[in-house]
Amino acid sequence: MSLQLRVIKELTYMSKIQDALKTLSLRQNLTTSQAEDVMNEIMAGQASDIEIAAYLMGLAVKNESIPEIVG
C-alpha cells in the first residue's frame, strides 16, 4: 500500500468510540453491539481519556438505554 493510501485511510478511519460519540451527540441510542465495541476499545487502551469522558458524559446526558448498559 502506498504512503498516500495509508495516510488517507488513517485520516478517514473513525474509531468505534468516535462513531458512538457522533450517535450520542444526536441523542440516539447505541445498539448493544456498538456499546460492546466501544467497551472493547476502552479496555484495549485504544481510547483517550478525553474520549472516555465524552462517552460517559454523552450516555449520562442522553440517559442510558438498557442495550447500552448491557453492551
DSSP file (Angstrom, degrees, kcal/mol; ACC not computed):
  #  RESIDUE AA STRUCTURE BP1 BP2  ACC     N-H-->O    O-->H-N    N-H-->O    O-->H-N    TCO  KAPPA ALPHA  PHI   PSI    X-CA   Y-CA   Z-CA
    1    1 A M              0   0    0      0, 0.0     5,-0.0     0, 0.0     0, 0.0   0.000 360.0 360.0 360.0 134.2    0.0    0.0    0.0
    2    2 A S     >  -     0   0    0      1,-0.1     4,-2.2     4,-0.0     5,-0.2  -0.262 360.0-113.1 -71.7 161.1    1.4    3.4   -0.9
    3    3 A L  H  > S+     0   0    0      1,-0.2     4,-2.5     2,-0.2     5,-0.2   0.897 117.2  54.0 -60.1 -41.8    2.1    6.0    1.6
    4    4 A Q  H  > S+     0   0    0      1,-0.2     4,-2.5     2,-0.2    -1,-0.2   0.921 108.7  48.3 -60.3 -44.7   -0.7    8.2    0.2
    5    5 A L  H  > S+     0   0    0      1,-0.2     4,-2.4     2,-0.2    -1,-0.2   0.891 111.3  50.2 -63.9 -40.2   -3.2    5.5    0.6
    6    6 A R  H  X S+     0   0    0     -4,-2.2     4,-2.4     2,-0.2    -1,-0.2   0.913 111.3  48.5 -64.9 -41.7   -2.2    4.7    4.1
    7    7 A V  H  X S+     0   0    0     -4,-2.5     4,-2.3     2,-0.2    -2,-0.2   0.925 112.6  48.0 -64.1 -45.1   -2.4    8.4    5.1
    8    8 A I  H  X S+     0   0    0     -4,-2.5     4,-1.8     1,-0.2    -2,-0.2   0.916 111.7  50.4 -62.1 -43.1   -5.9    8.7    3.5
    9    9 A K  H  X S+     0   0    0     -4,-2.4     4,-1.0     1,-0.2    -1,-0.2   0.915 111.9  47.4 -61.9 -43.5   -7.0    5.5    5.3
   10   10 A E  H  < S+     0   0    0     -4,-2.4     3,-0.2     1,-0.2    -1,-0.2   0.869 112.1  50.1 -66.4 -36.9   -5.8    6.8    8.7
   11   11 A L  H  < S+     0   0    0     -4,-2.3    -1,-0.2     1,-0.2    -2,-0.2   0.798 114.9  42.7 -72.9 -28.1   -7.4   10.2    8.2
   12   12 A T  H  < S+     0   0    0     -4,-1.8     2,-0.3    -5,-0.2    -1,-0.2   0.537  88.7 108.3 -96.0  -7.4  -10.8    8.7    7.2
   13   13 A Y     <  -     0   0    0     -4,-1.0     2,-0.5    -3,-0.2    -3,-0.0  -0.537  50.8-164.5 -72.9 130.6  -10.8    6.0    9.9
   14   14 A M        -     0   0    0     -2,-0.3    -2,-0.0     4,-0.0    -3,-0.0  -0.973  16.5-132.6-116.9 121.5  -13.3    6.6   12.7
   15   15 A S     >  -     0   0    0     -2,-0.5     4,-2.3     1,-0.1     5,-0.2  -0.160  26.0-106.5 -65.6 165.5  -12.8    4.6   15.8
   16   16 A K  H  > S+     0   0    0      1,-0.2     4,-2.3     2,-0.2    22,-0.2   0.880 121.5  50.5 -61.5 -38.8  -15.8    2.8   17.4
   17   17 A I  H  > S+     0   0    0      2,-0.2     4,-2.4     1,-0.2    -1,-0.2   0.886 109.5  50.1 -70.3 -36.1  -15.8    5.4   20.3
   18   18 A Q  H  > S+     0   0    0      2,-0.2     4,-1.8     1,-0.2    -2,-0.2   0.897 111.4  49.1 -66.1 -39.2  -15.8    8.3   17.9
   19   19 A D  H  X S+     0   0    0     -4,-2.3     4,-2.0     2,-0.2    -2,-0.2   0.907 111.5  49.6 -64.4 -42.0  -18.7    6.8   15.9
   20   20 A A  H  X S+     0   0    0     -4,-2.3     4,-3.0     1,-0.2     5,-0.2   0.896 107.7  54.0 -64.5 -40.4  -20.6    6.3   19.2
   21   21 A L  H  X S+     0   0    0     -4,-2.4     4,-2.3     1,-0.2    -1,-0.2   0.888 107.0  51.5 -61.4 -39.0  -19.9    9.9   20.2
   22   22 A K  H  X S+     0   0    0     -4,-1.8     4,-0.8     2,-0.2    -1,-0.2   0.930 112.2  46.3 -62.2 -45.3  -21.4   11.0   16.9
   23   23 A T  H ><>S+     0   0    0     -4,-2.0     5,-1.9     1,-0.2     3,-0.8   0.924 113.4  48.3 -62.9 -45.8  -24.5    8.9   17.6
   24   24 A L  H ><5S+     0   0    0     -4,-3.0     3,-2.2     1,-0.2    -1,-0.2   0.856 103.7  60.7 -65.0 -34.7  -24.8   10.1   21.2
   25   25 A S  H 3<5S+     0   0    0     -4,-2.3    -1,-0.2     1,-0.3    -2,-0.2   0.762 103.2  52.0 -64.6 -22.9  -24.5   13.7   20.1
   26   26 A L  T <<5S-     0   0    0     -4,-0.8    -1,-0.3    -3,-0.8    -2,-0.2   0.312 119.1-116.8 -90.8   7.5  -27.6   13.2   18.0
   27   27 A R  T < 5 +     0   0    0     -3,-2.2     2,-0.3     1,-0.2    -3,-0.2   0.835  68.6 141.9  58.1  36.9  -29.3   11.9   21.2
   28   28 A Q      < -     0   0    0     -5,-1.9    -1,-0.2     1,-0.0     2,-0.1  -0.807  53.2-110.5-104.8 149.7  -29.7    8.5   19.6
   29   29 A N        -     0   0    0     -2,-0.3     2,-0.2    -3,-0.1    35,-0.1  -0.459  25.3-129.2 -76.6 148.9  -29.3    5.2   21.4
   30   30 A L        -     0   0    0     -2,-0.1    38,-0.1     1,-0.1     2,-0.1  -0.644  23.4-117.4 -88.4 154.0  -26.5    2.8   20.7
   31   31 A T     >  -     0   0    0     -2,-0.2     4,-2.5     1,-0.1     5,-0.2  -0.440  29.0-106.6 -80.8 165.9  -27.1   -0.8   20.0
   32   32 A T  H  > S+     0   0    0      1,-0.2     4,-2.4     2,-0.2     5,-0.2   0.906 122.9  52.6 -57.9 -41.5  -25.7   -3.5   22.3
   33   33 A S  H  > S+     0   0    0      2,-0.2     4,-2.4     1,-0.2    -1,-0.2   0.901 108.8  48.5 -62.6 -43.2  -23.1   -4.3   19.7
   34   34 A Q  H  > S+     0   0    0      2,-0.2     4,-2.2     1,-0.2    -1,-0.2   0.930 112.4  48.3 -63.6 -45.1  -22.0   -0.7   19.4
   35   35 A A  H  X S+     0   0    0     -4,-2.5     4,-2.3     1,-0.2    -2,-0.2   0.885 111.9  50.3 -63.8 -37.9  -21.7   -0.3   23.2
   36   36 A E  H  X S+     0   0    0     -4,-2.4     4,-2.4    -5,-0.2    -1,-0.2   0.911 108.9  51.2 -65.8 -42.5  -19.7   -3.6   23.4
   37   37 A D  H  X S+     0   0    0     -4,-2.4     4,-2.1     2,-0.2    -2,-0.2   0.905 110.6  49.1 -60.7 -41.8  -17.3   -2.4   20.6
   38   38 A V  H  X S+     0   0    0     -4,-2.2     4,-2.6     2,-0.2    -2,-0.2   0.931 110.4  50.0 -63.5 -45.4  -16.7    0.8   22.5
   39   39 A M  H  X S+     0   0    0     -4,-2.3     4,-2.8    32,-0.3    -2,-0.2   0.887 108.9  52.7 -62.3 -38.0  -16.1   -1.0   25.8
   40   40 A N  H  X S+     0   0    0     -4,-2.4     4,-1.7     2,-0.2    -1,-0.2   0.906 109.6  48.8 -63.1 -41.2  -13.6   -3.3   23.9
   41   41 A E  H  <>S+     0   0    0     -4,-2.1     5,-2.6     2,-0.2     6,-0.6   0.917 112.6  48.3 -63.0 -42.8  -11.7   -0.2   22.6
   42   42 A I  H ><5S+     0   0    0     -4,-2.6     3,-1.5     1,-0.2     5,-0.3   0.947 112.8  46.8 -62.6 -48.3  -11.6    1.3   26.1
   43   43 A M  H 3<5S+     0   0    0     -4,-2.8    -1,-0.2     1,-0.3    -2,-0.2   0.780 108.9  55.8 -66.9 -27.2  -10.4   -1.9   27.7
   44   44 A A  T 3<5S-     0   0    0     -4,-1.7    -1,-0.3    -5,-0.2    -2,-0.2   0.481 115.5-115.7 -82.6  -2.6   -7.7   -2.4   25.0
   45   45 A G  T < 5S+     0   0    0     -3,-1.5    -3,-0.2    -4,-0.3    -2,-0.1   0.724  81.3 123.7  77.4  21.1   -6.4    1.1   25.7
   46   46 A Q      < +     0   0    0     -5,-2.6     2,-0.4    -6,-0.2    -4,-0.2   0.473  54.8  74.9 -94.2  -2.9   -7.3    2.4   22.3
   47   47 A A  S    S-     0   0    0     -6,-0.6     2,-0.1    -5,-0.3    -2,-0.0  -0.893  79.0-126.0-112.2 140.9   -9.5    5.3   23.6
   48   48 A S     >  -     0   0    0     -2,-0.4     4,-2.4     1,-0.1     5,-0.2  -0.337  26.9-109.3 -77.0 163.8   -8.1    8.5   25.1
   49   49 A D  H  > S+     0   0    0      1,-0.2     4,-2.5     2,-0.2     5,-0.2   0.876 121.2  52.7 -59.0 -38.1   -9.1    9.8   28.5
   50   50 A I  H  > S+     0   0    0      2,-0.2     4,-2.5     1,-0.2    -1,-0.2   0.905 108.7  48.9 -66.5 -42.0  -11.0   12.6   26.8
   51   51 A E  H  > S+     0   0    0      2,-0.2     4,-2.4     1,-0.2    -2,-0.2   0.912 111.9  49.2 -63.8 -42.1  -12.9   10.2   24.5
   52   52 A I  H  X S+     0   0    0     -4,-2.4     4,-2.5     2,-0.2     5,-0.2   0.928 112.2  47.8 -63.4 -45.1  -13.8    8.1   27.5
   53   53 A A  H  X S+     0   0    0     -4,-2.5     4,-2.4     1,-0.2    -2,-0.2   0.914 112.8  48.5 -62.3 -43.0  -15.0   11.1   29.5
   54   54 A A  H  X S+     0   0    0     -4,-2.5     4,-2.7     2,-0.2    -1,-0.2   0.888 110.9  51.5 -64.7 -38.9  -17.0   12.4   26.5
   55   55 A Y  H  X S+     0   0    0     -4,-2.4     4,-2.3     2,-0.2    -2,-0.2   0.943 112.2  44.7 -62.9 -49.0  -18.6    8.9   26.0
   56   56 A L  H  X S+     0   0    0     -4,-2.5     4,-2.2     1,-0.2    -2,-0.2   0.892 114.9  48.6 -64.8 -39.4  -19.7    8.6   29.6
   57   57 A M  H  X S+     0   0    0     -4,-2.4     4,-2.8    -5,-0.2     5,-0.2   0.905 109.7  52.9 -66.3 -41.1  -21.0   12.2   29.6
   58   58 A G  H  X S+     0   0    0     -4,-2.7     4,-2.0     1,-0.2    -2,-0.2   0.907 110.3  47.5 -60.4 -42.7  -22.9   11.5   26.4
   59   59 A L  H  X S+     0   0    0     -4,-2.3     4,-1.7     2,-0.2    -1,-0.2   0.925 113.7  47.8 -63.2 -44.4  -24.5    8.5   27.9
   60   60 A A  H  < S+     0   0    0     -4,-2.2    -2,-0.2     2,-0.2    -1,-0.2   0.908 112.5  47.6 -65.1 -43.1  -25.5   10.4   31.1
   61   61 A V  H  < S+     0   0    0     -4,-2.8    -1,-0.2     1,-0.2    -2,-0.2   0.892 118.7  40.3 -66.3 -39.6  -26.9   13.4   29.2
   62   62 A K  H  < S-     0   0    0     -4,-2.0    -1,-0.2    -5,-0.2    -2,-0.2   0.715 117.5-113.9 -79.3 -21.5  -28.9   11.2   26.9
   63   63 A N     <  -     0   0    0     -4,-1.7    -3,-0.2    -5,-0.2    -2,-0.1   0.683  35.3 -95.6  78.8 115.6  -29.9    8.8   29.6
   64   64 A E        -     0   0    0     -4,-0.1     2,-0.2     1,-0.1   -35,-0.1  -0.245  35.1-143.0 -61.7 140.8  -28.5    5.3   29.2
   65   65 A S     >  -     0   0    0      1,-0.1     4,-1.8   -35,-0.1     3,-0.3  -0.633  27.1-106.6 -97.2 163.3  -30.7    2.7   27.5
   66   66 A I  H  > S+     0   0    0      1,-0.2     4,-2.8    -2,-0.2     5,-0.3   0.920 119.6  52.5 -57.3 -47.3  -30.7   -1.0   28.5
   67   67 A P  H  > S+     0   0    0      0, 0.0     4,-2.2     0, 0.0    -1,-0.2   0.853 108.2  52.5 -59.6 -32.2  -28.7   -2.1   25.4
   68   68 A E  H  4 S+     0   0    0     -3,-0.3    -2,-0.2     2,-0.2   -37,-0.1   0.873 112.7  43.9 -69.6 -36.2  -26.0    0.5   26.2
   69   69 A I  H  < S+     0   0    0     -4,-1.8    -1,-0.2    -3,-0.2    -3,-0.1   0.901 115.1  47.9 -73.8 -41.6  -25.7   -0.8   29.7
   70   70 A V  H  <        0   0    0     -4,-2.8    -2,-0.2     1,-0.3    -1,-0.2   0.881 360.0 360.0 -65.7 -39.4  -25.7   -4.5   28.7
   71   71 A G     <        0   0    0     -4,-2.2   -32,-0.3    -5,-0.3    -1,-0.3   0.495 360.0 360.0 -66.9 360.0  -23.1   -3.8   25.9
